[in-house]
Amino acid sequence: MVLTFDDGPHPLGTPAILAELERSGAHAIFFVSGEQVERHPNIVRDVVASGHELGLHGYRHQTRRQWTRRLFVDDTRRSIDALGVATGSVPRLYRPPHGVFSVAGLREVPRLGLEPLLWSTWGRDWEARATASSITRRATAGIEARDVILLHDADHYGAPGSWRRTVAALPGILEALDGAGLTTQRWVEREGDSGASAWPPR
């Protein structure tokens, strides 16, 4: 089971999520936006220092459905560069904002040395009407070992303060996973997997 967070780093949300993960010994993948990495390089370095993995969420948080190949490549390279400057690391995973690729973009991801990863379940934690209980319920309903959970550690592109509800929901989510005998892990490509994800969004 893979736990993921999008849209960070965030000066308040990301440290709060990191603290909850440390308390439980859980591992996560943080899909970071290049423009936020440049604003908060110390926070993204803390993610790495805490033993979590970084993935790319593009430089700009815009839907890529109509993007040309050149626009996609330029944005992705810019985000790779931002992450390299901040952490010296080279990411291996990519998730587009809103989970949307153009055909050209999907073709370019492996050419840029990246692997696309979407999700199979989410907490809809970016919504203003979300609560800790609704996030927990949505994120863990019918959870299985091969699931990828999507949450957010930032409110840059969602409802203001939404990260607070995600932080409040996280202990319940991790408790539910533990009760189901599931542990968080790194993404490992399975034999025969292909496309944007072995586990597409529901």
C-alpha positions in Angstrom: 0.0 0.0 0.0 1.4 3.4 -1.0 0.6 6.6 0.7 1.1 9.8 -1.3 0.8 13.6 -0.8 0.4 16.2 -3.5 0.9 19.9 -4.0 3.6 20.7 -1.4 5.9 21.6 0.0 3.9 23.8 2.4 5.5 25.7 5.4 2.9 24.4 7.8 1.2 21.5 6.3 4.3 19.5 5.2 6.0 19.6 8.7 2.7 18.6 10.4 2.3 15.6 8.0 6.0 14.6 8.5 5.4 14.7 12.3 2.4 12.3 12.1 4.3 10.0 9.8 7.3 9.9 12.1 5.0 9.0 15.1 3.6 6.0 13.2 6.8 5.0 11.4 4.9 5.3 8.1 6.5 6.0 4.7 5.1 8.3 2.0 5.8 9.7 -1.4 5.5 13.5 -1.7 4.7 14.7 -5.2 6.0 18.3 -5.1 5.3 21.2 -7.4 8.4 22.9 -8.7 7.2 26.4 -8.0 6.6 25.5 -4.4 10.0 23.8 -4.1 11.6 27.1 -5.1 9.6 28.9 -2.4 10.3 26.4 0.3 13.5 24.5 -0.4 14.2 23.8 3.3 10.9 22.0 3.7 11.5 19.7 0.8 14.9 18.9 2.2 13.2 18.0 5.4 11.0 15.5 3.5 14.2 13.8 2.2 15.9 13.9 5.5 12.9 12.2 7.1 13.3 9.2 4.7 10.4 9.8 2.4 10.5 9.8 -1.4 10.0 12.7 -3.7 8.0 12.6 -6.9 7.3 15.4 -9.4 3.9 17.1 -9.7 5.1 19.5 -12.5 6.3 23.0 -12.1 3.0 24.8 -12.6 -0.2 23.3 -11.1 -2.2 23.4 -14.3 -4.2 20.7 -16.1 -2.1 19.3 -19.0 -4.9 17.9 -21.2 -4.3 20.5 -24.0 -0.6 20.9 -23.5 1.8 20.5 -26.4 4.8 18.3 -26.2 7.2 21.3 -25.9 5.1 22.9 -23.1 5.0 19.6 -21.2 8.7 18.9 -21.6 9.8 22.5 -20.6 7.6 22.4 -17.5 8.8 19.0 -16.4 12.5 19.8 -16.9 12.0 23.0 -15.0 10.5 21.0 -12.1 13.4 18.5 -12.3 15.9 21.4 -12.1 14.1 23.0 -9.1 14.2 19.7 -7.2 17.8 19.1 -8.1 18.9 22.6 -6.9 16.9 22.1 -3.6 17.9 18.6 -2.8 20.5 17.3 -5.3 18.1 14.3 -5.9 16.8 13.0 -9.2 13.1 11.9 -9.0 11.8 8.8 -10.6 8.0 9.3 -10.3 5.7 11.8 -12.0 2.1 12.6 -11.3 0.4 15.4 -13.3 -1.9 17.9 -11.6 -5.5 16.6 -11.5 -4.2 13.2 -12.8 -4.5 14.4 -16.4 -2.0 13.8 -19.2 -2.1 14.8 -22.8 -1.2 12.0 -25.2 2.1 13.8 -26.0 2.8 14.3 -22.3 2.3 10.6 -21.5 4.7 9.7 -24.2 7.4 12.1 -23.0 7.4 10.9 -19.3 9.6 7.9 -19.9 11.8 9.8 -22.3 12.5 12.2 -19.4 13.5 9.2 -17.2 10.3 9.2 -15.2 7.6 6.7 -14.4 4.0 7.9 -14.2 2.0 7.1 -11.1 -1.6 8.0 -10.4 -3.8 6.7 -7.6 -6.6 4.3 -6.8 -8.3 5.9 -3.8 -8.4 9.4 -2.3 -9.7 11.4 0.6 -11.0 14.4 -1.4 -9.2 16.4 1.3 -8.8 19.5 -0.9 -12.5 20.3 -0.7 -13.8 23.0 1.7 -16.6 20.6 2.9 -14.1 17.8 3.8 -13.8 16.8 7.4 -11.3 14.6 9.1 -13.8 11.8 9.3 -14.9 12.1 5.7 -11.3 12.1 4.5 -10.5 9.0 6.6 -13.6 7.2 5.4 -13.0 7.9 1.7 -9.3 7.2 1.8 -9.7 3.8 3.5 -12.9 2.4 2.1 -12.3 -1.1 0.8 -8.5 -0.5 1.0 -6.3 -3.3 -0.4 -2.6 -4.0 -0.4 -2.1 -2.7 -4.0 -3.8 0.6 -3.4 -2.3 4.1 -3.8 -3.9 6.7 -1.5 -3.9 10.3 -2.7 -3.9 13.1 0.0 -2.5 16.6 0.1 -0.1 18.2 2.5 -0.7 21.8 1.1 -3.6 24.1 0.4 -1.8 26.1 -2.4 -4.4 24.8 -4.9 -7.2 23.7 -2.7 -9.5 25.1 0.0 -7.7 27.4 2.4 -6.6 25.4 5.5 -7.5 22.1 4.0 -4.2 20.6 5.0 -5.3 20.9 8.7 -8.1 18.4 8.1 -5.7 16.1 6.3 -3.4 16.2 9.4 -6.4 15.5 11.6 -7.4 12.6 9.5 -4.0 11.0 9.1 -3.9 9.1 12.5 -7.3 7.5 11.7 -6.1 6.6 8.2 -2.9 5.0 9.5 -4.9 3.2 12.3 -7.3 1.8 9.7 -4.4 0.6 7.6 -2.8 -1.1 10.6 -6.1 -2.7 11.4 -6.3 -4.1 7.9 -2.8 -5.5 8.2 -1.4 -3.1 5.7 1.9 -1.2 5.8 3.0 1.8 3.8 5.8 1.2 1.3 7.7 2.6 -1.6 6.3 2.3 -5.1 7.8 -0.7 -6.8 6.9 -1.4 -10.4 5.3 -4.8 -10.8 6.2 -7.2 -13.6 3.8 -6.5 -16.5 2.7 -3.1 -15.3 2.4 -0.4 -18.0 0.7 2.8 -18.7 0.1 5.8 -16.4 -0.3 3.4 -13.4 -0.9 -0.2 -12.5 -3.6 1.1 -10.2 -5.7 3.7 -12.1 -8.0 6.1 -10.4 -11.5 4.9 -9.4 
